[in-house]
């Protein structure tokens, strides 16, 4: 390999923020690292996204304890990726919630994803020795479920495929706040390596139909105010389309993965190169776009070995 993945060289600690985005609703953000969310109910707390390790999860718990001493009763995981779920043990939640599809992906490819991401994100996996194993839910749902934190209603929904086949969003009706996982990003590249390009835009439109006052995206700053929310949804749709379109043109004429890489760079670099994790995501995004355009409907499993093979092909 001529050079390492961009994420392997990203070893600088990120500044975290804990911002109230609705009454008793918070976004934990970290300069392009995975975000988490917090919903405080009458007598307990729901957390959205666990972080990559118990060590990182305890930073979220510390922030929670700065605003409430209520117990953490529920943990919602919007999808199966290791950097989102492997810190779950730190919360002590009595319920861990995923969609049925996300649980299936843990069973099918969770260990491979863990091995792959461990190799690509050395900083996020500091303290990995504490991870007890794959995170499995205690509760799953197909399309929709509702949890009551006392009187506070929380709707957990699968609105469609996007970042993965099992994406969930979390909606708090009384505050009109949504947690979208990695379906929506803000000034951060979308990771599309397990994505569904043909469905992503329609899933974004379903999110927009809720007309949220605020969104905690998967990465990037909290989106407060409908104008900021709208801009982020539009920018995410543009990122996804701008990645898929040139790769699909190359695939249609029988071009190579390397040619697709060059075409996507030509389309995207001038618009998105300043986004967080752009260089990290790009090779995986191109590979998945190229596959989908050639009719591979289900994203192929990423393994540490496949990572290396793909990267060598793009660098060759």
N, C-alpha and C positions, 0 to 999 in steps of 0.2 A: 504494500500500500504506500502510495507516495506521500500521503498525509493523513492525519487522524480526522475523525468526525469533528465538526465544530464544537459539539457539546463536550467532547472529551477534554478540550482545552479551556472550558469555561469553569474556572475554579474560584472565582471571586464571590464572596458572600453577598447576598442581595438584601437590600433594605426592605423590611416588612412594614406594612400599614394595616391598621384595623379601623375601618371606617363604617359609621352607622349610615345605612342607606334606606332605612325605613324605621318605624318605631319598634325598637328591640330587634332589629335585623342588621347584621353586620357582614362586611366583606373583608376577608383576610387576603391581602395581596402582597406580592414579593417581586416586583420589577421583572415580570415575564416568567417567573417560576409558577408552578401550579397554584391556583387560588383555592381557598376554602370559604365556606359560608356558615353563618350562625343565625339561628332563629330562636328567640327566647319566648317561650310560652308562659302560661300561668304558673306552672309548677315544675317545668323541665325544659331542656334545651335540645334542639335538633342541630346537628352539624352536617354540612354538605361537603363531601370530599375529605379523605382521611390524611392526605400527604403520603410521601414515599416511605417514610420510616417512622417508628415511634418517636425518635428524637425530634424530627420535624413536627410531628403531631403535637408534641408537648408545647411547642411555641404557640400553636393555636389554642390549646387548653389554657395557657397562661393569659392569653388575651381574653378568653371567655371569663376567667376568674377575675379579671380587672373590672368586669361590668356586672357579674351575677355569681351567686353561689349555688344556683339551682343545678340539680344533677343533669348530666347528659344522658338522655334516654334513647335517642334515635340518631343513627348515622346513615345518611343517604349517599350512595356511591353512584354517580351518574353514568359511569361506564367501567370497564374492567382493567384499564391500563395500570401497570404496577406503580407508577409515580402518583397515582390517585388513591390507591387502595391499601397498600401494604403497611401503612401506619395505623390501621384500624384498632389494634389492640390497646393503644394508649388512651382511648376515650372511655372504655368500660361501658359502652352503650348496650342496653338490653336488646335492642333491635338494630340489625344492619340490613338495609333495604337496597335492592337492585331490581332492575327489570329481569324478567325471565330470560330474555335474550342475552343480557350481560352476564348472568350466572352461567349460561351455556358457554359463553366465550371464555370465562374463567376455567371451566372444566376442559374445554377444547384446546386452549392456547395460553392459559395463564402462566404456566411455568416457562414456556418459551419466551413470552413477553417479558417476564421478570429477568430472565437471563440476558435478553437482548438489551433492555433498558439499563440493567446494571452495568453492562459494558460501555454504554454510551453516556451515562450520567454519573460519573464518579462523585461529584459534589453532592448531588441529591441523595446518594445512597451511603453517605457517611453514617456510621452507626447501624449498618444493615444487620449486624449480628443479633440485634434485638428482635428482628422480624420473626414471628413464630411460624410462619408458613403462608400459603396462599390464603387470601381473604375470601370467605364464602358468606353469602347473606343468610340471615335467619328468616327473612321475609322477601318474597318476590311478587311481582305483579305483571300483568300482560300489557294492558293499555293505560290503566289509571287506577290509583288508589288514593284514599284520603286518610290523613292522620290528624287527630285533634290533640294539640298540646294544651289541655284544659279547654278553654273556649276558642283558642286560636286554631283556625283551620289551615291545613297545609295540603295542597294537591300535588301529587307526584305523578308525572305523565310521560308516556312515550309518544312523542308527536311525529316521529318519523326517523328514518335513518339519516345520518349525516357524518359526524366524526367517526362513529362506529355503527354497527347494526343495532346496538342495544341502548342507545342514548336515552337518558331520562332528563327531564327538567323539573324544577321545583317551583311552585307558584304559591304565593301567600296572598290570598284575595283581599284581606282587609287592608293591606299596605300597597297592593298592586306592584309587588316586587317579585322578580323571577331570578332563579339561579339556573344557568343554561349549560353548565359544564363547557366542554370544548366545542359546542356547536357555534357559539359566538366568541370571538376574541376581540381585543382592543389593542391596537399598536403591537400586536404579536402575530406571528405567522400561525396559520392553522396547520396542525399536523394531520395530514390526509393519508398516511400510510395504511390505515385500516378503514378508510372512508368510502363513502358512496356519493360520488360527484353528482350523479343524475338526480339524487333525492335531496341533496343538501339545501338547495335554494328553496324548495317547497317547504322544507322543515323550518327554515328561517322565516318564511312567510307566515307559517302558523304561529311562531313565536310573536311576530309583529302584530298578529291579530289580537293578542291579549292587550296591546297598547300599554306596556309596562311603564310605570313611573321611574323605575330603576332596575338595572340588571347587574348581577355579579357574573362577569364572563369567566371563561375557563382560565384565561391568562390576561394580564393587563389591569389597568385601573378600573375601579368600580364605575359604572355608567349611571350617573345621577341626572335625571331630567329626561323628558321624552325626546328632546332634540339630540342629546348625546347618544341615547339608546338607538334612535333611528340611524344616525351616522355610523354607528358601530355595526349594525345589522347590514347596512348597505355596503360597508367596506369589507365585511366578511364575505358577502355574496360575490363581490368583485374579486377578492382573492381566490376563491374557489373556482370561479369561471375562468379567470386569467391563467390559472394553473392547468385546468383541464383542456381548454380550447387548443392551445398550440400542441400539446402532447397528442391530442386526438387527430390533428391534421397530419402529424408525422406518422402515427400508427396507420392511418387510412391509406397512405401511399407506400406502406411497407417499410418505413424507415426504422432505424435502430433506437434502442434506449438512449444511447449517447446523443443521437440527433434530437430526440425528444427533450433531453436535458438542455441542450443548447437553445432550442426553440422556447422553452419555458423561461430560461434565463433572459432571453431577449425580450420577452413579454413582461416579465415580473420584476426584474432587478431594479429598474428605474422607479417603480412604484412602491416596492415592498422591502428592498434590501436593508432599510433602516429599522425594520420591525424586529422585535425580540425573537430569538431562536429561528430566524429566517434561514440561515445557512444550515442549521441542524436539520430542519424539516425538509428542505428542498429535495435532496435525493430520494427520500421516502415518498414525497408527494409526486414527484415525476414518475417513479416506478409504479405507483398505484394508478395514476392517471393513464399511463401507457397500458397497463394491464386492463383497466376497465374499458378503454377505447377498443381493445382487441377482443372484448367479449368475456373477460374473466370477471364474472359478476360478484363472486365472493372473494374478498381480499385474502391473498395467500398469507400464511402464517410467517411472521418475521422471527427468525432465529438469529443467534449471534453469527452463525456461519453464513446465513443468507445476507445479513448486513454486510459482511466483509466481501462477499462475492459481488453484490450489487455495487458497492463502493469502488471495487477494483475495476469493474466494467466501465463505470463513469469516468474514472481517472485514467483509463488506458489510452 
